[in-house]
Structure formats: C-alpha cells, structure tokens
Amino acid sequence: MRYLVFLTILIFISILPSCNSNSDNEQSLKEKANELAQNLIIIDTHIDIPARLHTKWKNISQSTEEGNFDYPRAIKGGLNAPFMSIYIPASYQLTGGAKELADTLIDMVNKFAKDWSDKFIIATSPSDIINQFSKTRISICMGMENGAPIEGDIKNLKYFYDRGIRYITLTHSKNNKICDSSYDDEVTWNGLSPFGIEVVKEMNRLGIMVDISHVSDSTFYQVIKTTAAPVIASHSSSRYFTPGWQRNMSDDMIKLLAENGGVIQINFGSSFLRGDIRQNRTTRGEKINSWLKENNLDKSSSEAKIFIENYDREHPRKYADVKDVADHIDHIINLVGIDHLGIGSDFDGVGDSLPTGLKDVSGYPNLIYELLKRGYSENDIEKICSENLLRVWKEVEQTAKRLQLIED
C-alpha cells in the first residue's frame, strides 16, 4: 500500500513540470497575441455600425453596451482600419431613395472624424492607413454594400468615389440593375447586366475595389472575366464548411479569386462558419415564422416575444467558436496559399450569431492567439490582418492610374 502511494506521488511530481510548462506556453502565446494585435495594422473590411446607428444613435466614442463596435473596444482589440459599411437595403431599389440614404450614412461616418477627431480619422487609400497608423487613433474607410445608389447612372460612381467610397458590393439580397444576387431565387441577368459590365470597368478605371460578396455564382464568374484589377469578397467565408450555400465561396471560386490576385475576407457569423449551425438557425426561423403566421401575430408583439423566449429556452441557439474561423483560414491557405485572405467580420451585421471569442471588436487577439497555436508565423498573421488587403488595394489604385493614362 505504501508503495502504491509513493508511486502515485512520483507520477504526480513527474507530470507537474509538464503542466506548468503548458500553462506558461499558453500564457506566453496570449501575451504575444495581444502584442501583435497592438503592433500590427488590423483591417476589417466590413463593419455595419452606420446602419445600426441610423436606427438607434449611440455615442461610439465611448463604451456602449449595445452592438459590436465602439472606440474603447476597438482600441483594446487593436483594430486600426475598419471599413464602415454604407449599407443600402434592397427595398430601396423599389421605393427609391438609395442615393439619399447612402449620402446620409456617409455624412454620419464623416461626422465621426469631425466630432471625435482625436479618436477617428478618414482614410481613402492604403498610404493613409499606413501613415496614420496609431495605437490611439482609428482610420475609418468606407465601402458601399449594394450598388443600388448608383441608380443606373455611371456618373454616380465618380460621385461616390469623391465621397470616399473605396469598394462597392455589387448587390445585396435581391437582383439589381448591376447583377444577380446569391439570395434571390429569380434569375434576372444570369450574372452581370450590360450596365453591370460597364460598372465593373468604370470601378477599375476610378480605383474602386469590386466586391463580390452577395453576388450569384454566375455574377462572380462574369466579374472575373470582366475586371482588369483584383477583386475582393469583403465579408464571405468558405462554402466547403456550408455545402450548397451560395452566399459563401466554393473552392473553385476561391482558386479563381487567387488567380485574379484578389482576397476573401472571412465573415465571423456562425452561420457562415458551420453548416450545422446554419441549418439549426434556419429551422428555428421557420418554426417561429410558422407559429407567428398561424396565430396572426407580429414578431414585436408581447405574445410573440414570450413564445420566442420559451422556444429559445427549449432549443438553445448554437454558436461557432474562434477555432472555426481559424479552420476557414486553414482551408483557404491549403487551397491557394497565405496571400489571398483577410478579415471581414460583419460585426453589427450578423446579429447575435457571432462565435465564442469573437463577440465584438475587442476579440481580434483571440483569433491571433488561435493562429499562433497552430504554428502561424508573425509574417503570416500580418498578411491576414492587413497586408493582403493593402496589396490588393494598391494594385487597384495602380490599375486605375494605368487605365486613366491610356485614356489620356
């Protein structure tokens, strides 16, 4: 008996240094992740704060309880250059007013920099981001989500370029005058419209990045054939993990995107990251909508809220994890290498579906930590955080200069 006790103590003592070593290594990697988040430029190509504040205003220069973005959390997470999404709902394609809404949201973003100039500054080029790099001041870029504000007039592209728009997501949830959407069951153009081809070429000429997130597969392939510059997917993920869902990019599309020199910016939404979660949330929505319809109730009614609360209690929502984001990164790198991906979180755009460890803009160090654990080098992480997107943006600028010289 004494022998067994003695043997147990020896075994415990022998494994103790190993446990301490693992703990020390983990802590060291976490410190390294936080250090890199503060010292590298982090660009996130899709944050929906303008749409959120347009619905309900909050002072984002201070800490806020709502949403995924505010200045203190962005500084904590090391975010240097968010692209504020100038999001135009597809409904404006029917009602009109898309251009006016875009102007209103652009005015709002400019006001951030005017009212809180010690915290925010506008950036309209890669050199702006590099030259304005700071641990206390955030460079704000702008991308337009949905080309509806162009309103069929090619001259409006120059108008929005002059207003600071540096990428345009060609469409959103419905087909528009430019192209077909991945969310629309109808086929209007089977890809780009004749006007859409003009739009892509004019964006190349002006130096506006072409964003193929939200477009149909046929639109993507036509854009690749048409563009003279690399394109981006500002907030998409890999379809490999969500089979059959056209909103994400297939392996073939990612390979063509890489051949084009472009980048796919990983969306953090749980439904973008895992097919089982997407199915779970689809089923949940169908059940709730069916009950609302049967009972002739609006979702905002008190009865509906009680039903939804009870349903959620009985059927807990599933969430992805920061590891799932890293899985997408692993997969894309295995396909096309390290030079063709980045971060396009969709913070404030995907509701409550954000993964564990990436619930708001303070969470970027958690992703860096996960990549460090998987053996990614500092150079790899820098490319993912910003260098890949900066390279594409510079190439888009260079293409524009070349095309303008040919005209002259």
C-alpha positions as CSV (number, residue, x, y, z in Angstrom):
1,M,0.0,0.0,0.0
2,R,2.8,2.4,1.0
3,Y,4.5,1.5,-2.3
4,L,1.4,2.5,-4.3
5,V,1.1,5.8,-2.5
6,F,4.8,6.5,-3.1
7,L,4.4,5.6,-6.8
8,T,1.4,7.9,-7.2
9,I,3.3,10.8,-5.7
10,L,6.2,10.2,-8.0
11,I,4.0,10.2,-11.1
12,F,2.2,13.4,-9.9
13,I,5.6,15.1,-9.4
14,S,6.8,14.0,-12.8
15,I,3.9,15.5,-14.7
16,L,3.7,18.7,-12.7
17,P,6.5,20.5,-14.6
18,S,4.8,19.5,-17.9
19,C,1.5,21.0,-16.8
20,N,3.3,24.2,-15.7
21,S,5.2,24.3,-19.0
22,N,2.0,24.0,-21.0
23,S,0.4,26.8,-18.9
24,D,3.4,29.0,-19.2
25,N,3.5,28.5,-23.0
26,E,-0.2,29.2,-23.3
27,Q,0.2,32.5,-21.3
28,S,3.2,33.4,-23.4
29,L,1.2,32.9,-26.6
30,K,-1.7,35.0,-25.3
31,E,0.7,37.8,-24.4
32,K,2.3,37.5,-27.9
33,A,-1.2,37.7,-29.5
34,N,-2.1,40.9,-27.6
35,E,1.3,42.4,-28.5
36,L,0.8,41.6,-32.2
37,A,-2.7,43.0,-32.2
38,Q,-1.4,46.3,-30.9
39,N,1.7,46.4,-33.2
40,L,0.3,45.1,-36.5
41,I,-2.2,47.0,-38.6
42,I,-5.5,45.3,-38.4
43,I,-8.0,46.0,-41.2
44,D,-11.6,44.7,-41.0
45,T,-13.4,45.2,-44.4
46,H,-16.9,45.0,-43.1
47,I,-18.5,46.6,-40.0
48,D,-22.1,47.7,-40.1
49,I,-22.1,50.4,-37.5
50,P,-23.6,53.1,-39.8
51,A,-26.8,51.1,-40.3
52,R,-27.0,50.3,-36.6
53,L,-26.6,54.0,-35.6
54,H,-29.0,55.1,-38.3
55,T,-31.7,53.0,-36.5
56,K,-30.7,54.0,-32.9
57,W,-28.0,56.5,-32.2
58,K,-25.2,55.8,-29.7
59,N,-22.0,57.7,-28.9
60,I,-19.5,55.2,-30.1
61,S,-16.5,57.3,-29.0
62,Q,-17.4,55.9,-25.5
63,S,-18.2,52.4,-24.2
64,T,-21.6,51.1,-25.3
65,E,-23.5,48.1,-24.1
66,E,-25.1,47.5,-27.5
67,G,-23.6,46.3,-30.7
68,N,-20.2,45.0,-31.5
69,F,-18.2,48.2,-32.2
70,D,-17.2,51.3,-30.2
71,Y,-13.9,53.1,-29.8
72,P,-12.7,51.6,-26.4
73,R,-13.4,48.0,-27.6
74,A,-11.7,48.7,-31.0
75,I,-8.6,50.0,-29.2
76,K,-8.5,47.1,-26.9
77,G,-8.7,44.7,-29.9
78,G,-6.0,46.5,-31.9
79,L,-8.4,47.5,-34.8
80,N,-6.7,50.2,-36.9
81,A,-8.8,50.4,-40.1
82,P,-12.4,49.3,-40.2
83,F,-14.3,49.7,-43.4
84,M,-17.7,51.2,-42.4
85,S,-20.4,49.6,-44.4
86,I,-22.7,52.1,-46.2
87,Y,-25.5,49.5,-46.3
88,I,-28.5,50.1,-48.6
89,P,-31.3,47.6,-48.1
90,A,-32.7,46.1,-51.3
91,S,-36.1,47.6,-50.6
92,Y,-34.7,51.0,-51.7
93,Q,-34.5,49.5,-55.2
94,L,-38.3,49.6,-55.3
95,T,-39.1,52.7,-53.2
96,G,-36.3,54.9,-54.4
97,G,-34.0,57.0,-52.2
98,A,-31.0,54.7,-52.3
99,K,-28.6,57.6,-53.2
100,E,-30.0,59.8,-50.5
101,L,-29.6,57.1,-47.8
102,A,-26.0,56.5,-49.0
103,D,-25.3,60.2,-48.6
104,T,-26.8,60.2,-45.1
105,L,-24.7,57.3,-43.9
106,I,-21.5,58.8,-45.5
107,D,-22.2,62.1,-43.7
108,M,-22.5,60.1,-40.5
109,V,-19.1,58.5,-40.9
110,N,-17.5,61.8,-41.8
111,K,-19.1,63.2,-38.6
112,F,-17.3,60.6,-36.5
113,A,-14.0,62.0,-37.7
114,K,-15.2,65.6,-37.3
115,D,-16.7,65.3,-33.8
116,W,-14.1,62.9,-32.4
117,S,-11.0,63.9,-34.3
118,D,-8.7,62.6,-31.5
119,K,-10.2,59.1,-32.0
120,F,-11.1,58.8,-35.7
121,I,-9.7,60.0,-39.0
122,I,-10.9,59.3,-42.5
123,A,-8.7,57.1,-44.8
124,T,-9.2,56.8,-48.5
125,S,-6.0,55.0,-49.6
126,P,-3.6,52.3,-48.4
127,S,-1.0,55.1,-47.8
128,D,-3.5,56.8,-45.5
129,I,-3.8,53.7,-43.4
130,I,0.0,53.2,-43.2
131,N,0.8,56.8,-42.5
132,Q,-2.0,57.2,-39.9
133,F,-1.1,54.1,-38.0
134,S,-1.6,54.8,-34.3
135,K,-2.5,53.0,-31.1
136,T,-5.0,55.7,-30.2
137,R,-6.5,56.9,-33.5
138,I,-8.5,54.7,-35.8
139,S,-8.5,55.2,-39.6
140,I,-12.1,54.9,-41.0
141,C,-12.6,53.6,-44.5
142,M,-15.9,53.3,-46.4
143,G,-17.3,50.6,-48.6
144,M,-20.8,50.6,-50.1
145,E,-22.9,47.5,-49.5
146,N,-25.2,47.3,-52.5
147,G,-24.7,49.2,-55.7
148,A,-28.3,50.4,-55.7
149,P,-27.3,54.1,-55.1
150,I,-25.6,54.2,-58.5
151,E,-29.2,54.2,-59.7
152,G,-28.4,53.3,-63.3
153,D,-26.2,56.3,-63.8
154,I,-22.5,55.5,-64.4
155,K,-21.5,59.1,-63.4
156,N,-22.6,58.3,-59.8
157,L,-19.5,56.0,-59.4
158,K,-17.3,59.1,-59.6
159,Y,-19.6,60.9,-57.3
160,F,-19.2,58.2,-54.6
161,Y,-15.5,57.8,-55.2
162,D,-15.2,61.5,-54.5
163,R,-17.2,61.0,-51.3
164,G,-14.7,58.4,-50.1
165,I,-16.2,55.0,-51.1
166,R,-13.4,52.6,-51.9
167,Y,-15.3,49.4,-52.5
168,I,-18.8,48.6,-53.7
169,T,-20.6,45.3,-53.0
170,L,-22.4,45.0,-56.4
171,T,-25.7,43.9,-54.9
172,H,-27.2,42.6,-51.7
173,S,-30.3,40.4,-51.1
174,K,-32.0,41.0,-54.4
175,N,-31.0,41.3,-58.0
176,N,-30.5,44.9,-59.0
177,K,-29.6,46.9,-62.1
178,I,-26.0,45.7,-61.9
179,C,-26.2,41.9,-61.4
180,D,-27.9,38.9,-59.8
181,S,-27.8,38.2,-56.0
182,S,-26.9,34.9,-54.3
183,Y,-30.0,35.4,-52.1
184,D,-32.5,35.9,-55.0
185,D,-34.4,32.8,-56.3
186,E,-35.1,34.7,-59.6
187,V,-32.6,35.0,-62.4
188,T,-32.7,38.4,-64.0
189,W,-29.3,38.7,-65.8
190,N,-27.7,35.3,-65.3
191,G,-24.7,37.3,-64.0
192,L,-23.8,40.8,-64.8
193,S,-26.2,43.1,-66.7
194,P,-24.9,45.1,-69.7
195,F,-24.8,48.0,-67.3
196,G,-23.1,45.9,-64.7
197,I,-20.2,45.2,-67.1
198,E,-19.9,49.0,-67.5
199,V,-19.9,49.4,-63.8
200,V,-17.1,46.9,-63.2
201,K,-14.9,48.6,-65.9
202,E,-15.6,52.1,-64.5
203,M,-14.8,50.9,-61.0
204,N,-11.5,49.6,-62.4
205,R,-10.9,53.0,-64.0
206,L,-11.6,55.0,-60.9
207,G,-9.9,52.8,-58.4
208,I,-12.9,51.4,-56.5
209,M,-12.5,47.8,-55.4
210,V,-15.1,45.4,-56.9
211,D,-16.7,43.4,-54.0
212,I,-18.2,40.1,-55.0
213,S,-19.8,39.2,-51.6
214,H,-23.5,38.6,-52.0
215,V,-23.4,38.1,-55.8
216,S,-24.6,34.9,-57.5
217,D,-22.1,32.4,-58.8
218,S,-22.7,33.4,-62.4
219,T,-22.1,37.0,-61.5
220,F,-18.8,36.1,-59.8
221,Y,-17.5,34.3,-62.9
222,Q,-18.5,37.2,-65.2
223,V,-16.8,39.7,-62.9
224,I,-13.6,37.7,-63.0
225,K,-13.8,37.7,-66.9
226,T,-14.5,41.4,-67.0
227,T,-12.3,43.0,-64.3
228,A,-8.8,44.4,-65.1
229,A,-8.0,44.6,-61.4
230,P,-8.0,42.2,-58.4
231,V,-11.4,41.9,-56.7
232,I,-12.4,41.3,-53.1
233,A,-15.0,39.3,-51.2
234,S,-15.4,41.8,-48.3
235,H,-17.3,39.5,-45.9
236,S,-17.6,35.9,-47.1
237,S,-16.4,32.5,-46.0
238,S,-15.7,29.1,-47.4
239,R,-18.6,27.1,-48.9
240,Y,-16.6,23.9,-48.0
241,F,-18.0,24.2,-44.5
242,T,-21.5,25.2,-45.6
243,P,-22.3,23.0,-48.6
244,G,-24.8,24.3,-51.1
245,W,-25.0,27.8,-49.6
246,Q,-24.2,30.2,-52.5
247,R,-23.5,33.2,-50.2
248,N,-20.1,31.6,-49.3
249,M,-17.5,30.9,-51.9
250,S,-16.8,27.5,-53.4
251,D,-13.2,26.1,-53.6
252,D,-13.3,26.7,-57.4
253,M,-14.3,30.3,-56.9
254,I,-11.6,30.9,-54.3
255,K,-9.0,29.4,-56.7
256,L,-10.1,31.8,-59.4
257,L,-10.1,34.7,-57.0
258,A,-6.5,33.9,-56.1
259,E,-5.5,33.7,-59.8
260,N,-7.1,37.1,-60.2
261,G,-4.9,38.3,-57.3
262,G,-7.8,39.0,-55.0
263,V,-8.7,38.3,-51.4
264,I,-11.5,36.6,-49.5
265,Q,-12.2,38.4,-46.1
266,I,-13.5,35.9,-43.6
267,N,-17.0,36.5,-42.2
268,F,-17.4,35.7,-38.5
269,G,-21.1,34.9,-38.5
270,S,-21.7,31.4,-37.0
271,S,-24.0,30.6,-40.0
272,F,-21.1,31.4,-42.3
273,L,-18.7,29.2,-40.4
274,R,-20.6,25.9,-39.9
275,G,-23.3,24.2,-41.9
276,D,-24.9,22.6,-38.9
277,I,-25.4,25.9,-37.2
278,R,-26.8,27.4,-40.4
279,Q,-29.4,24.6,-40.6
280,N,-30.2,25.0,-36.9
281,R,-30.9,28.7,-37.3
282,T,-32.9,28.1,-40.5
283,T,-35.1,25.6,-38.7
284,R,-35.5,27.9,-35.8
285,G,-36.6,30.8,-38.1
286,E,-39.0,28.5,-40.0
287,K,-40.7,27.3,-36.7
288,I,-41.1,30.8,-35.3
289,N,-42.4,32.3,-38.5
290,S,-44.8,29.4,-39.0
291,W,-46.2,29.9,-35.4
292,L,-46.5,33.7,-36.0
293,K,-48.4,33.1,-39.2
294,E,-50.7,30.6,-37.6
295,N,-51.5,33.0,-34.8
296,N,-51.6,36.1,-37.0
297,L,-49.1,37.8,-34.8
298,D,-46.3,40.3,-35.4
299,K,-42.8,39.4,-34.2
300,S,-42.7,42.5,-32.0
301,S,-45.9,41.6,-30.1
302,S,-45.7,40.6,-26.4
303,E,-47.2,37.2,-27.1
304,A,-44.6,36.6,-29.8
305,K,-41.8,37.6,-27.5
306,I,-42.9,35.1,-24.9
307,F,-43.2,32.4,-27.5
308,I,-39.7,33.1,-28.8
309,E,-38.2,33.2,-25.3
310,N,-39.7,29.9,-24.5
311,Y,-38.6,28.4,-27.8
312,D,-35.0,29.6,-27.2
313,R,-35.1,28.1,-23.7
314,E,-36.2,24.7,-25.1
315,H,-34.0,24.9,-28.2
316,P,-30.8,26.7,-27.2
317,R,-29.0,28.5,-30.1
318,K,-25.8,27.1,-31.3
319,Y,-22.7,29.3,-31.8
320,A,-19.4,28.7,-33.7
321,D,-16.1,29.3,-32.0
322,V,-12.9,31.3,-32.9
323,K,-11.4,27.9,-33.8
324,D,-14.0,27.7,-36.6
325,V,-12.7,31.0,-38.1
326,A,-9.2,29.5,-38.0
327,D,-10.5,26.4,-39.7
328,H,-11.7,28.5,-42.6
329,I,-8.3,30.2,-42.8
330,D,-6.5,26.8,-42.7
331,H,-8.7,25.6,-45.6
332,I,-8.2,28.6,-47.8
333,I,-4.4,28.6,-47.3
334,N,-4.3,24.9,-48.2
335,L,-6.2,25.8,-51.4
336,V,-4.4,29.0,-52.5
337,G,-1.7,30.0,-50.1
338,I,-1.3,32.7,-47.5
339,D,-1.7,35.7,-49.8
340,H,-5.4,35.7,-50.6
341,L,-7.4,36.1,-47.4
342,G,-8.1,38.5,-44.6
343,I,-10.7,39.7,-42.1
344,G,-14.3,40.9,-42.9
345,S,-16.1,40.2,-39.7
346,D,-19.6,41.6,-40.4
347,F,-19.7,43.0,-36.9
348,D,-23.0,44.7,-36.2
349,G,-24.3,43.0,-39.3
350,V,-24.9,39.3,-38.3
351,G,-26.9,40.0,-35.1
352,D,-26.3,37.6,-32.2
353,S,-24.6,34.9,-34.3
354,L,-21.0,35.8,-33.6
355,P,-18.7,33.0,-32.4
356,T,-17.4,32.4,-28.9
357,G,-14.2,34.5,-28.6
358,L,-15.2,37.0,-31.3
359,K,-18.3,38.7,-30.0
360,D,-17.0,42.2,-30.7
361,V,-14.1,44.2,-32.0
362,S,-12.1,43.6,-28.8
363,G,-11.7,39.9,-29.8
364,Y,-9.1,40.0,-32.6
365,P,-6.3,38.9,-30.2
366,N,-8.2,35.7,-29.6
367,L,-8.0,34.9,-33.3
368,I,-4.3,35.8,-33.4
369,Y,-3.8,33.5,-30.4
370,E,-5.5,30.6,-32.2
371,L,-3.3,31.1,-35.2
372,L,-0.2,31.2,-33.1
373,K,-1.2,27.9,-31.5
374,R,-1.5,26.4,-35.0
375,G,2.0,27.5,-35.9
376,Y,1.4,30.6,-38.0
377,S,4.3,32.9,-38.2
378,E,4.2,36.7,-37.4
379,N,4.6,37.3,-41.1
380,D,1.6,35.1,-41.9
381,I,-0.5,36.8,-39.3
382,E,0.4,40.3,-40.6
383,K,-0.7,39.2,-44.1
384,I,-4.0,38.1,-42.8
385,C,-4.5,41.1,-40.6
386,S,-3.8,43.7,-43.3
387,E,-1.0,43.1,-45.8
388,N,-3.1,41.1,-48.3
389,L,-5.8,43.6,-48.4
390,L,-3.4,46.5,-48.7
391,R,-1.7,44.8,-51.6
392,V,-4.9,44.3,-53.5
393,W,-6.0,47.9,-52.8
394,K,-2.6,49.2,-54.1
395,E,-3.0,47.1,-57.2
396,V,-6.5,48.5,-57.8
397,E,-5.0,52.0,-57.5
398,Q,-2.2,51.2,-59.9
399,T,-4.7,49.7,-62.4
400,A,-6.8,52.9,-62.2
401,K,-3.7,55.0,-63.0
402,R,-2.8,52.8,-65.9
403,L,-6.3,52.9,-67.4
404,Q,-6.5,56.7,-67.0
405,L,-3.1,57.1,-68.7
406,I,-4.4,55.1,-71.7
407,E,-7.4,57.4,-72.0
408,D,-5.1,60.5,-71.9
